[in-house]
Amino acid sequence: MLIDGRISSMKYTNSKVEEIKFNNKKFFVKRDDLLDKDFSGNKARKFYYFLKNDFQNITKIISHGSSQSNAMYSLSVLCKIRNWDFDYYVDHIAGYLKANPIGNYKEAIENGMNIIEKKLDDEVSKDLDKSIHDNTLFIPEGGALEEASFGIKILANEIITWAEENNTTDLKVFLPSGTGTTALYLQKYLPFEVITCACVGDEEYLKKQFLELEKDNHPKILALDKKYHFGKLYKEFYEIHNELKRQTNIEFDLLYDSKGWLCVSKHLCDCKSDILYIHQGGILGNISMLQRYQNKYN
Ligand SMILES: *Cc1c(COP(=O)(O)O)cnc(C)c1O
């Protein structure tokens, strides 16, 4: 089939690693944000399984979450490539977003997403959870599923190869977490320490997420003194985002990376090991966040 030929010739893997300096400290950055123009970052790794494998009977994906989610956008790209329908449930869509679509929401709709403003009923989701029903695949919120390990293992192997080629043996890998799926599977497949921080929920929530996937071998979790709530605006998030852009010329994501870099700055600046920071994309989501930040702080 033509579509399969197209998928196998597209790569969506092998992102480059760049050396940067931030506040006079050297870091390496794995540029997963540049994997592809449309299918990039964390969600491209986590949904790679669904891009690459054969799903002969599948004609539709159902998922749910927020109306500006990166997972929602990436699933819309996946469904477009594979010619699948995409039903996405959200509890609520803000009136201003409906009136002026931007960011992930706008692009996902343009990709053909069928957005349904309705709570995904517990019965329905239990029924669909992680199993294939008829012609439908259910993807839990944020892509927290075992199949994610397929693409994350490939990411781990790229890191191992890079470290070998650069004779790097004392390496720590940092990435900020949402569900923790990516950090956990990276730790599973990497011979290096994986360090993370909790961006959605607190450190206890993240530990619980890890436990649901694996009994042990969990990534190390760094914390900040102040509590942050996912999706809210914080002046220090905006400032470090702008400072990173100014010093490194790389745009990082505002929801995860700002907290990630605050943690790195606080805990890892005196670290003797080389640090590899995984840039997990999310730049399309910045459009709506930047609009909110500019209204508040500029
Ligand atoms: C989804 C996402 C994360 C979090 O990934 P988890 O596997 O849920 O921890 C981090 N950064 C970006 C940009 C994301 O889109």
The ligand as an ORCA input file, in Angstrom:
! r2SCAN-3c Opt
* xyz 0 1
  C       3.828     15.526     26.780
  C       5.002     16.389     26.991
  C       5.864     16.207     28.093
  C       5.618     15.162     29.161
  O       5.775     13.832     28.740
  P       5.378     12.635     29.715
  O       5.802     11.404     29.002
  O       3.880     12.698     29.869
  O       6.055     12.840     31.010
  C       6.947     17.060     28.213
  N       7.197     18.041     27.315
  C       6.389     18.236     26.262
  C       6.708     19.348     25.330
  C       5.272     17.412     26.051
  O       4.474     17.621     24.992
*
